[in-house]
Amino acid sequence: MSHPDDLLLGIAEEVESQHSSRMSLTVVVPGAVITGRLAPEALWKQRVAEVLRDSADLHHFAGLFAVPEDGDTASARSGRPTHLHFHLARILQGSVGIPDTGGMYRVALEDVSAWTIGDIRYSDQ
């Protein structure tokens, strides 16, 4: 989408303003279907920074994701979110989600071509 869906933008704004990480969403982007929970940008960056800090090989990248004490993020500066920040998320491939435990994904709102509320899960039953 060259212009993000107003409903999806509203969801992103609500997640940012309420600082909630309870909203589940599934999106279609070029080459992937991603399903999981949305997180505010600052919380998402904090979690990514923690994972990087704990890595022997990648710890020097952690500073790129550090959120200033005032919580200043790109969406806070621009006034409107430009990305969705997923945690506990999976890329859906066939009948499985990758990774099993969920990952951290940042998706540009303008790249979302379709979406639905909820986290898609598969069952063998």
Backbone torsions as a table, in degrees:
resi	resn	phi	psi	omega
1	MET	NA	130.9	175.5
2	SER	-76.3	-28.4	175.6
3	HIS	-121.9	118.1	-177.6
4	PRO	-58.4	144.2	175.7
5	ASP	-55.1	130.0	-177.8
6	ASP	-61.3	-36.0	177.5
7	LEU	-65.9	-43.5	179.4
8	LEU	-65.7	-40.4	176.5
9	LEU	-62.2	-39.7	177.0
10	GLY	-62.3	-39.9	176.9
11	ILE	-62.9	-45.8	-180.0
12	ALA	-61.2	-41.4	178.9
13	GLU	-65.1	-39.4	179.5
14	GLU	-65.9	-42.7	177.6
15	VAL	-59.9	-44.6	179.8
16	GLU	-65.2	-44.2	-174.6
17	SER	-74.4	-33.2	-179.4
18	GLN	-90.9	-7.3	-177.4
19	HIS	51.5	43.6	-178.4
20	SER	-100.8	145.6	174.1
21	SER	-124.4	32.5	-177.2
22	ARG	-104.1	-9.5	-176.7
23	MET	-80.1	120.6	176.5
24	SER	-95.8	140.7	-176.1
25	LEU	-149.1	149.5	172.9
26	THR	-124.6	131.0	-178.5
27	VAL	-127.4	152.2	172.9
28	VAL	-108.6	123.9	176.8
29	VAL	-128.1	165.1	-179.7
30	PRO	-53.6	118.6	176.2
31	GLY	85.1	0.1	-176.6
32	ALA	-158.5	154.2	166.4
33	VAL	-116.4	123.7	-177.9
34	ILE	-117.5	133.3	179.9
35	THR	-131.4	140.6	179.7
36	GLY	164.9	-162.7	-179.6
37	ARG	-100.1	142.6	175.3
38	LEU	-85.3	149.5	176.5
39	ALA	-134.1	151.3	172.3
40	PRO	-61.2	149.3	-177.2
41	GLU	-54.0	-45.1	-177.7
42	ALA	-62.4	-41.9	178.8
43	LEU	-66.0	-42.3	179.3
44	TRP	-61.1	-47.4	179.4
45	LYS	-61.8	-40.0	179.1
46	GLN	-60.3	-45.2	-178.4
47	ARG	-67.1	-40.0	177.7
48	VAL	-64.2	-43.1	179.3
49	ALA	-59.9	-40.3	179.2
50	GLU	-62.3	-44.0	179.7
51	VAL	-63.7	-43.6	-179.5
52	LEU	-66.0	-40.0	179.3
53	ARG	-60.5	-33.4	-178.4
54	ASP	-80.3	-6.4	-178.5
55	SER	-92.0	130.7	178.5
56	ALA	-64.3	-35.1	-176.5
57	ASP	-91.1	-24.6	-171.2
58	LEU	-114.7	3.3	-174.0
59	HIS	-57.4	-28.8	-178.6
60	HIS	-70.7	-12.8	176.1
61	PHE	-84.9	-14.1	-175.2
62	ALA	-56.8	-37.9	-178.8
63	GLY	-60.8	-27.1	178.1
64	LEU	-64.1	-26.0	-176.1
65	PHE	-102.1	0.4	-179.2
66	ALA	-64.8	133.8	177.5
67	VAL	-99.4	127.5	178.7
68	PRO	-56.5	157.5	-179.0
69	GLU	-52.0	-33.5	-178.0
70	ASP	-79.8	-0.2	177.9
71	GLY	75.7	15.0	-177.5
72	ASP	-64.8	118.6	178.2
73	THR	-126.9	171.5	-179.5
74	ALA	-57.7	-43.3	-178.9
75	SER	-69.4	-31.8	177.5
76	ALA	-67.1	-37.0	179.7
77	ARG	-72.6	-40.6	-175.7
78	SER	-83.9	-18.7	-179.7
79	GLY	90.1	-22.6	179.3
80	ARG	-133.6	138.8	177.5
81	PRO	-63.1	146.0	175.3
82	THR	-114.5	-14.3	-177.0
83	HIS	-136.6	155.2	168.3
84	LEU	-98.8	139.5	-179.6
85	HIS	-116.9	109.5	-178.0
86	PHE	-98.2	140.0	167.3
87	HIS	-130.9	163.7	-173.6
88	LEU	51.2	39.5	-173.8
89	ALA	-109.5	155.2	178.7
90	ARG	-134.1	147.1	168.3
91	ILE	-87.3	126.7	-178.8
92	LEU	-84.1	126.9	180.0
93	GLN	-136.9	109.2	-177.2
94	GLY	61.2	-125.7	-177.8
95	SER	-101.0	15.7	-179.6
96	VAL	-129.1	160.1	173.2
97	GLY	-109.9	136.8	-177.4
98	ILE	-118.6	126.6	-8.2
99	PRO	-78.4	164.1	-178.0
100	ASP	-56.7	-41.8	-174.3
101	THR	-86.7	-8.7	-179.9
102	GLY	97.0	147.7	-178.5
103	GLY	-130.3	-172.7	-178.5
104	MET	-112.2	119.3	-179.1
105	TYR	-128.6	142.5	175.5
106	ARG	-117.4	122.3	-174.3
107	VAL	-123.3	127.5	176.4
108	ALA	-68.0	130.3	178.8
109	LEU	-55.9	-37.5	-177.4
110	GLU	-68.3	-15.5	-179.9
111	ASP	-89.8	-8.6	-177.3
112	VAL	-79.3	121.1	179.7
113	SER	-99.9	-20.3	177.7
114	ALA	-157.5	155.5	-179.9
115	TRP	-159.1	161.8	174.2
116	THR	-149.7	151.6	175.5
117	ILE	-71.6	137.5	175.5
118	GLY	112.3	161.1	-178.9
119	ASP	-105.7	117.0	-178.7
120	ILE	-77.8	127.7	178.3
121	ARG	-125.1	148.1	178.2
122	TYR	-103.3	153.2	176.9
123	SER	-140.5	142.6	177.0
124	ASP	-81.3	-8.2	-174.4
125	GLN	-92.7	NA	NA
